[in-house]
Amino acid sequence: MTNVQTGFRKGRGTVDHLIRLQDTINKYNLNQGYTVAVFIDFKSAYDMLSHDVLKGKLKKFGLTGEIYQYIDNFLTGRTIQVQVGNKFSKVLDINNGTPQGSVISPLLFLIMINDLPLGTRNTKLTLFAEASCVFKSSRNLDVIV
């Protein structure tokens, strides 16, 4: 698991990120520099998780055998149907998302975004569950904006 992720990890939390960001801001402020931060909250994070992409990432991690099969079974074959009054909608297959409240769903989401730091070269990134902060510091504000 990437070190910038502190959500759902024992002994880690949001304070880790606040201290890291505050330390960066202080260092650059003392040297007449700037820090620009973008805070991101992944909307419907669990609902939008692609099963196919997640399974590909699990294989990249080297997960095989029974644990992979357990997760595949957990994700596959789920359906949804809506009832309004005494009327029922058609039964639809669910091809993305993980169940809210499931013990394994947070871990699957963390695996899904674990490679996000690879796309943030020359910037700093924090991850706390489905929230993130990307920030960069420099003496030249125009460059980082």
Wavefront OBJ file of the C-alpha trace (Angstrom):
o trace
v 0.000 0.000 0.000
v 1.325 3.445 -0.870
v 2.674 5.434 2.075
v 0.609 8.494 1.160
v -2.597 6.589 1.999
v -3.599 6.868 5.656
v -7.296 5.962 5.457
v -8.365 2.684 7.048
v -4.788 2.010 8.207
v -3.937 1.344 11.829
v -1.916 4.093 13.490
v -2.456 6.582 10.666
v -4.952 9.368 10.148
v -5.750 12.814 8.808
v -3.366 14.476 11.272
v -0.446 12.892 9.365
v -1.486 14.805 6.247
v -2.216 18.050 8.041
v 1.255 18.057 9.580
v 2.874 17.244 6.214
v 0.987 20.027 4.422
v 1.567 22.551 7.225
v 5.282 21.711 7.302
v 5.538 22.256 3.537
v 3.672 25.573 3.727
v 5.865 26.788 6.596
v 9.116 25.889 4.808
v 8.142 27.736 1.644
v 6.660 30.738 3.468
v 9.941 31.227 5.321
v 11.722 31.383 1.944
v 9.214 33.730 0.272
v 7.626 30.806 -1.533
v 4.115 29.613 -2.176
v 2.132 26.422 -1.839
v -0.925 25.687 -3.961
v -3.194 22.837 -2.904
v -6.164 21.168 -4.564
v -8.456 19.149 -2.324
v -10.358 16.299 -3.958
v -13.227 14.172 -2.693
v -13.996 11.227 -4.954
v -17.764 11.455 -5.408
v -19.554 8.108 -5.182
v -16.151 6.467 -4.743
v -17.443 3.013 -3.899
v -20.278 3.126 -6.442
v -18.045 3.971 -9.398
v -15.315 1.381 -8.802
v -14.819 -0.638 -12.007
v -14.757 -4.386 -11.336
v -12.614 -5.128 -14.384
v -10.013 -2.474 -13.550
v -9.897 -3.572 -9.914
v -9.410 -7.231 -10.857
v -6.580 -6.208 -13.183
v -4.909 -4.305 -10.335
v -5.336 -7.267 -7.983
v -3.515 -9.459 -10.492
v -0.751 -6.832 -10.801
v -0.366 -7.052 -7.009
v 0.102 -10.792 -7.434
v -3.182 -11.825 -5.841
v -4.196 -15.204 -7.200
v -5.826 -18.378 -6.019
v -8.527 -18.468 -3.377
v -8.247 -14.838 -2.243
v -8.598 -13.582 -5.814
v -11.525 -15.965 -6.381
v -13.185 -14.755 -3.159
v -12.993 -11.117 -4.302
v -14.155 -12.024 -7.813
v -17.144 -13.877 -6.347
v -17.845 -10.913 -4.037
v -18.000 -8.542 -7.012
v -19.629 -10.780 -9.620
v -23.274 -11.715 -9.973
v -24.714 -8.850 -7.942
v -28.032 -7.402 -9.069
v -30.330 -4.534 -8.186
v -34.082 -4.081 -8.349
v -36.223 -1.147 -7.232
v -39.697 -1.339 -5.735
v -42.104 1.600 -5.765
v -45.382 0.728 -4.104
v -46.288 -2.703 -5.463
v -44.389 -2.244 -8.753
v -40.926 -3.706 -9.352
v -38.332 -2.593 -11.844
v -36.456 -4.955 -14.079
v -33.568 -6.783 -12.358
v -30.269 -5.271 -13.520
v -26.733 -6.599 -13.202
v -24.275 -4.464 -11.241
v -20.982 -4.219 -13.124
v -19.271 -1.652 -10.943
v -19.122 -0.562 -7.324
v -18.752 -2.300 -4.007
v -21.375 -2.538 -1.278
v -21.380 0.340 1.229
v -20.850 -0.978 4.730
v -19.031 -4.117 3.637
v -15.837 -4.768 5.589
v -13.820 -5.431 2.419
v -15.082 -2.441 0.369
v -12.669 0.144 1.874
v -9.690 -2.122 1.188
v -10.803 -2.698 -2.405
v -11.138 1.057 -2.918
v -7.646 1.648 -1.473
v -6.248 -0.948 -3.885
v -8.069 0.797 -6.723
v -6.418 4.175 -6.066
v -3.086 2.857 -4.781
v -1.291 3.782 -8.012
v -2.640 7.345 -8.044
v 0.641 8.785 -6.660
v 2.425 7.582 -9.799
v 0.581 10.248 -11.791
v 1.630 13.130 -9.550
v 5.296 13.604 -10.428
v 6.871 16.791 -9.062
v 3.932 17.329 -6.707
v 3.019 15.981 -3.292
v -0.073 13.925 -2.670
v -2.021 12.855 0.372
v -4.734 10.230 0.412
v -7.222 9.585 3.179
v -9.734 6.992 2.056
v -11.680 8.670 -0.767
v -10.324 12.168 -0.104
v -7.095 13.570 -1.454
v -4.939 16.655 -1.524
v -2.453 17.414 -4.293
v -0.042 20.218 -3.538
v 3.050 21.849 -4.942
v 5.379 24.510 -3.630
v 7.709 26.893 -5.412
v 9.130 30.388 -5.233
v 7.283 31.137 -8.489
v 3.512 31.247 -7.974
v 2.741 31.379 -11.720
v 4.572 28.082 -12.282
v 2.654 26.127 -9.640
v -0.748 27.622 -10.433
l 1 2 3 4 5 6 7 8 9 10 11 12 13 14 15 16 17 18 19 20 21 22 23 24 25 26 27 28 29 30 31 32 33 34 35 36 37 38 39 40 41 42 43 44 45 46 47 48 49 50 51 52 53 54 55 56 57 58 59 60 61 62 63 64 65 66 67 68 69 70 71 72 73 74 75 76 77 78 79 80 81 82 83 84 85 86 87 88 89 90 91 92 93 94 95 96 97 98 99 100 101 102 103 104 105 106 107 108 109 110 111 112 113 114 115 116 117 118 119 120 121 122 123 124 125 126 127 128 129 130 131 132 133 134 135 136 137 138 139 140 141 142 143 144 145
